[in-house]
Amino acid sequence: MTAAIGHNGGPPLEDDLPNPSWRSWNWRRAHRKAWKTPPREIALRRLARAEELGMTYKDYALEIMERGRFL
């Protein structure tokens, strides 16, 4: 099975694919790794910038992860 161009390789919506638990485990692991708390100085700097923009820390961190750049 190959994914189409632009597909992020996320968990499929169909339940009949082989070994869905392995794929789910990998996605949960990647999610934990992405949301792992950064060093204190970075977290404080992001929090201050998020407050300047009127955003929550979580929304600001999500923007960084999605776009790959800082606002």
ABEGO torsion letter per residue (X at the ends): XBBBBGBAGBBBABAABBGAAAAAAAAAAAAAAAABBBBAAAAAAAAAAAAAAGBBAAAAAAAAAAAGBBX
